[in-house]
Amino acid sequence: DTAAVVELDHERILQVLTNLVGNALKFTPRGGRITISIERRGEEVCYSVVDTGCGIAPDLLGAMFTRYYQSNIGDRRGLGLGLFIAKSIVDGHGGRIWAESTPGNGCTVRFTLPLHSVAAPAQRHYPA
């Protein structure tokens, strides 16, 4: 028997989630909603952070993971490194990260981490 696990650096993946939730908080107005979910998708695990904020234009979705990217040049709410760092960490774990958004309808950022097969622990059977 085999089981599947995600091998990860706990502190680094926590940093990814912190960066994603932090961004969602910055761009979601009071009374908005942020949802975090995790699900298995085939041979990987997909983490999602969904917000009800202002969203981002489709042509900017790829740029948001580059170093020093800021959605608003005058924005002083960060250095523009959080998503770049998140992408670097996810890439280092063999995963993928991307965003989906429609302006005015929030943003979803997802990242995946690969599952690895491991031998399942032997099950013990006890007499009834």
Backbone as CSV, one residue per row, in Angstrom:
resi,resn,N_x,N_y,N_z,CA_x,CA_y,CA_z,C_x,C_y,C_z
1,ASP,0.832,-1.192,0.000,0.000,0.000,0.000,0.872,1.250,0.000
2,THR,0.389,2.278,-0.687,1.092,3.555,-0.669,0.125,4.666,-0.286
3,ALA,0.674,5.692,0.303,-0.089,6.882,0.657,0.590,8.059,-0.038
4,ALA,-0.087,9.171,-0.121,0.486,10.359,-0.743,0.618,11.455,0.309
5,VAL,1.754,12.119,0.304,1.999,13.228,1.218,2.598,14.393,0.434
6,VAL,2.484,15.570,0.999,3.144,16.748,0.453,4.389,16.966,1.297
7,GLU,5.541,16.974,0.640,6.785,17.283,1.336,7.020,18.774,1.189
8,LEU,7.102,19.480,2.315,7.243,20.925,2.242,8.034,21.466,3.408
9,ASP,8.562,22.653,3.197,9.208,23.408,4.257,8.092,24.212,4.920
10,HIS,7.713,23.802,6.105,6.576,24.390,6.812,6.672,25.910,6.895
11,GLU,7.828,26.420,7.294,7.991,27.868,7.447,7.836,28.605,6.120
12,ARG,8.365,28.042,5.039,8.290,28.714,3.743,6.857,28.712,3.206
13,ILE,6.149,27.601,3.343,4.762,27.556,2.856,3.880,28.450,3.710
14,LEU,4.169,28.546,4.997,3.451,29.491,5.854,3.709,30.923,5.362
15,GLN,4.932,31.203,4.923,5.266,32.516,4.371,4.461,32.785,3.101
16,VAL,4.314,31.788,2.229,3.512,31.944,1.017,2.072,32.298,1.401
17,LEU,1.489,31.522,2.300,0.100,31.776,2.698,-0.045,33.142,3.366
18,THR,0.923,33.517,4.182,0.896,34.833,4.831,0.931,35.944,3.790
19,ASN,1.783,35.806,2.766,1.852,36.815,1.706,0.539,36.900,0.938
20,LEU,-0.046,35.756,0.625,-1.292,35.758,-0.150,-2.449,36.345,0.651
21,VAL,-2.557,35.953,1.909,-3.633,36.496,2.748,-3.402,37.983,3.007
22,GLY,-2.148,38.379,3.214,-1.831,39.794,3.412,-2.254,40.640,2.227
23,ASN,-1.987,40.154,1.018,-2.420,40.877,-0.182,-3.935,40.940,-0.258
24,ALA,-4.585,39.837,0.031,-6.051,39.824,-0.002,-6.616,40.845,0.986
25,LEU,-6.006,40.934,2.162,-6.470,41.906,3.163,-6.278,43.345,2.678
26,LYS,-5.170,43.610,1.993,-4.892,44.965,1.497,-5.945,45.442,0.503
27,PHE,-6.439,44.513,-0.309,-7.297,44.916,-1.423,-8.759,44.532,-1.254
28,THR,-9.115,44.050,-0.072,-10.517,43.710,0.204,-11.082,44.744,1.177
29,PRO,-12.136,45.413,0.786,-12.701,46.448,1.667,-13.348,45.847,2.913
30,ARG,-13.496,46.687,3.912,-14.194,46.287,5.138,-15.545,45.690,4.758
31,GLY,-15.875,44.567,5.361,-17.120,43.879,5.042,-16.964,42.855,3.936
32,GLY,-15.786,42.832,3.293,-15.513,41.847,2.252,-15.206,40.486,2.860
33,ARG,-14.837,39.546,2.010,-14.604,38.177,2.487,-13.338,37.625,1.854
34,ILE,-12.592,36.870,2.655,-11.408,36.147,2.182,-11.609,34.685,2.557
35,THR,-11.449,33.807,1.586,-11.646,32.374,1.811,-10.356,31.648,1.451
36,ILE,-9.932,30.759,2.340,-8.747,29.941,2.111,-9.208,28.497,2.030
37,SER,-8.750,27.778,0.998,-9.146,26.371,0.874,-7.974,25.538,0.359
38,ILE,-8.053,24.260,0.639,-7.046,23.293,0.188,-7.797,22.087,-0.335
39,GLU,-7.375,21.597,-1.515,-8.005,20.399,-2.056,-6.992,19.589,-2.856
40,ARG,-7.211,18.285,-2.874,-6.376,17.421,-3.694,-6.889,17.458,-5.117
41,ARG,-5.954,17.590,-6.063,-6.287,17.569,-7.491,-5.318,16.602,-8.160
42,GLY,-5.736,15.374,-8.288,-4.874,14.373,-8.905,-3.623,14.140,-8.091
43,GLU,-2.475,14.426,-8.679,-1.194,14.180,-8.030,-0.606,15.428,-7.389
44,GLU,-1.474,16.372,-7.039,-1.011,17.579,-6.366,-2.078,18.081,-5.414
45,VAL,-1.665,18.985,-4.541,-2.583,19.649,-3.628,-2.658,21.103,-4.056
46,CYS,-3.872,21.643,-4.138,-4.078,23.021,-4.575,-4.569,23.862,-3.401
47,TYR,-3.847,24.934,-3.127,-4.204,25.897,-2.086,-4.787,27.114,-2.799
48,SER,-5.878,27.669,-2.267,-6.516,28.834,-2.886,-6.792,29.904,-1.850
49,VAL,-6.536,31.156,-2.222,-6.915,32.312,-1.411,-7.794,33.170,-2.310
50,VAL,-9.046,33.308,-1.925,-10.048,34.018,-2.730,-10.503,35.238,-1.946
51,ASP,-10.536,36.393,-2.610,-11.025,37.591,-1.926,-12.135,38.249,-2.738
52,THR,-12.838,39.150,-2.091,-13.918,39.897,-2.747,-13.499,41.346,-2.946
53,GLY,-12.200,41.556,-3.151,-11.656,42.904,-3.325,-11.887,43.470,-4.708
54,CYS,-11.034,44.425,-5.052,-11.204,45.187,-6.293,-10.826,44.411,-7.546
55,GLY,-10.094,43.316,-7.411,-9.698,42.533,-8.578,-8.518,43.155,-9.298
56,ILE,-8.091,42.503,-10.353,-6.941,42.967,-11.130,-7.211,42.723,-12.610
57,ALA,-6.737,43.623,-13.440,-6.960,43.515,-14.884,-6.273,42.271,-15.438
58,PRO,-6.900,41.578,-16.385,-6.335,40.344,-16.944,-4.917,40.496,-17.485
59,ASP,-4.609,41.635,-18.088,-3.277,41.826,-18.664,-2.192,42.021,-17.604
60,LEU,-2.569,42.179,-16.347,-1.599,42.354,-15.265,-1.404,41.099,-14.424
61,LEU,-2.187,40.062,-14.677,-2.131,38.863,-13.835,-0.751,38.208,-13.827
62,GLY,-0.083,38.121,-14.952,1.241,37.509,-14.991,2.302,38.375,-14.339
63,ALA,2.171,39.694,-14.492,3.169,40.625,-13.962,3.169,40.672,-12.439
64,MET,2.067,40.306,-11.819,1.986,40.464,-10.364,2.951,39.565,-9.591
65,PHE,3.560,38.593,-10.244,4.516,37.705,-9.577,5.969,38.106,-9.854
66,THR,6.156,39.263,-10.489,7.513,39.721,-10.771,8.013,40.605,-9.625
67,ARG,9.336,40.695,-9.535,9.975,41.474,-8.468,9.576,42.947,-8.562
68,TYR,9.220,43.523,-7.430,8.871,44.939,-7.262,7.557,45.344,-7.930
69,TYR,6.736,44.383,-8.321,5.448,44.729,-8.933,4.520,45.336,-7.886
70,GLN,3.892,46.435,-8.231,2.837,47.030,-7.404,1.704,47.429,-8.336
71,SER,0.484,47.160,-7.893,-0.661,47.470,-8.746,-0.832,48.973,-8.929
72,ASN,-0.354,49.742,-7.976,-0.463,51.197,-8.036,0.913,51.757,-7.692
73,ILE,1.528,52.460,-8.611,2.895,52.959,-8.434,3.065,53.728,-7.123
74,GLY,2.100,54.508,-6.723,2.202,55.303,-5.507,1.811,54.552,-4.244
75,ASP,1.464,53.297,-4.368,1.005,52.497,-3.234,2.157,52.253,-2.262
76,ARG,1.957,52.593,-1.013,2.996,52.418,0.001,2.685,51.248,0.931
77,ARG,1.835,50.325,0.467,1.446,49.200,1.328,2.372,48.005,1.175
78,GLY,3.535,48.179,0.620,4.482,47.083,0.479,5.563,47.427,-0.526
79,LEU,6.533,46.537,-0.639,7.661,46.761,-1.540,7.478,46.105,-2.903
80,GLY,6.440,45.314,-3.073,6.252,44.612,-4.329,7.067,43.335,-4.414
81,LEU,7.394,42.755,-3.268,8.192,41.530,-3.242,7.420,40.306,-2.775
82,GLY,6.293,40.494,-2.111,5.562,39.376,-1.514,5.187,38.276,-2.484
83,LEU,4.590,38.637,-3.607,4.168,37.622,-4.574,5.363,37.033,-5.320
84,PHE,6.407,37.845,-5.530,7.630,37.330,-6.144,8.262,36.272,-5.237
85,ILE,8.321,36.555,-3.945,8.867,35.595,-2.977,7.986,34.350,-2.930
86,ALA,6.676,34.532,-2.907,5.756,33.389,-2.891,5.996,32.497,-4.107
87,LYS,6.140,33.105,-5.290,6.392,32.327,-6.505,7.716,31.581,-6.406
88,SER,8.732,32.224,-5.894,10.042,31.577,-5.761,9.962,30.364,-4.835
89,ILE,9.237,30.483,-3.746,9.086,29.377,-2.794,8.309,28.229,-3.422
90,VAL,7.187,28.556,-4.066,6.364,27.520,-4.700,7.154,26.829,-5.811
91,ASP,7.850,27.605,-6.634,8.687,27.012,-7.688,9.720,26.070,-7.079
92,GLY,10.335,26.484,-5.976,11.341,25.665,-5.309,10.800,24.352,-4.770
93,HIS,9.502,24.308,-4.532,8.845,23.091,-4.064,8.315,22.241,-5.226
94,GLY,8.552,22.684,-6.466,8.072,21.942,-7.622,6.618,22.203,-7.954
95,GLY,6.070,23.301,-7.430,4.662,23.621,-7.671,4.483,24.731,-8.684
96,ARG,3.249,25.209,-8.786,2.879,26.298,-9.696,2.068,27.306,-8.905
97,ILE,2.088,28.572,-9.323,1.263,29.607,-8.699,0.696,30.489,-9.801
98,TRP,-0.552,30.906,-9.652,-1.187,31.763,-10.651,-2.354,32.506,-10.004
99,ALA,-2.851,33.491,-10.735,-3.986,34.285,-10.256,-5.079,34.300,-11.311
100,GLU,-6.305,34.418,-10.830,-7.489,34.549,-11.682,-8.278,35.723,-11.134
101,SER,-8.732,36.613,-12.003,-9.451,37.775,-11.502,-10.241,38.446,-12.605
102,THR,-11.262,39.142,-12.185,-12.016,40.044,-13.030,-12.107,41.350,-12.259
103,PRO,-11.688,42.469,-12.862,-11.759,43.743,-12.144,-13.146,43.979,-11.550
104,GLY,-13.151,44.375,-10.293,-14.400,44.630,-9.587,-15.010,43.399,-8.940
105,ASN,-14.451,42.207,-9.207,-15.024,40.973,-8.672,-14.024,40.140,-7.880
106,GLY,-13.029,40.768,-7.294,-12.097,40.035,-6.459,-11.017,39.311,-7.229
107,CYS,-10.218,38.563,-6.470,-9.084,37.863,-7.052,-8.927,36.508,-6.363
108,THR,-8.514,35.523,-7.126,-8.195,34.203,-6.596,-6.740,33.922,-6.937
109,VAL,-5.945,33.598,-5.924,-4.571,33.168,-6.159,-4.496,31.717,-5.716
110,ARG,-3.983,30.886,-6.600,-3.857,29.457,-6.316,-2.402,29.035,-6.462
111,PHE,-2.021,28.053,-5.643,-0.730,27.421,-5.861,-0.854,25.943,-5.571
112,THR,-0.024,25.173,-6.257,-0.053,23.727,-6.090,1.287,23.244,-5.563
113,LEU,1.228,22.121,-4.883,2.426,21.408,-4.451,2.234,19.951,-4.841
114,PRO,3.283,19.318,-5.357,3.142,17.921,-5.797,3.026,16.958,-4.622
115,LEU,2.257,15.908,-4.843,2.159,14.826,-3.876,3.271,13.817,-4.156
116,HIS,3.752,13.191,-3.108,4.786,12.171,-3.227,4.254,10.882,-2.612
117,SER,4.489,9.774,-3.267,4.047,8.475,-2.738,5.009,8.010,-1.656
118,VAL,4.449,7.491,-0.598,5.242,6.899,0.484,4.583,5.593,0.893
119,ALA,5.354,4.720,1.453,4.789,3.453,1.932,3.839,3.742,3.073
120,ALA,2.660,3.189,2.979,1.664,3.363,4.043,2.074,2.553,5.254
121,PRO,1.830,3.055,6.442,2.171,2.284,7.637,1.355,1.002,7.691
122,ALA,1.963,-0.033,8.193,1.266,-1.322,8.318,0.097,-1.161,9.275
123,GLN,-1.026,-1.738,8.879,-2.190,-1.685,9.748,-2.141,-2.875,10.701
124,ARG,-2.480,-2.613,11.918,-2.501,-3.686,12.901,-3.923,-4.178,13.060
125,HIS,-4.054,-5.476,13.131,-5.365,-6.076,13.319,-5.384,-6.728,14.696
126,TYR,-6.396,-6.388,15.430,-6.533,-6.935,16.775,-7.717,-7.900,16.809
127,PRO,-7.567,-9.001,17.528,-8.693,-9.938,17.603,-9.885,-9.298,18.315
128,ALA,-11.069,-9.683,17.878,-12.295,-9.126,18.459,-12.582,-9.764,19.794
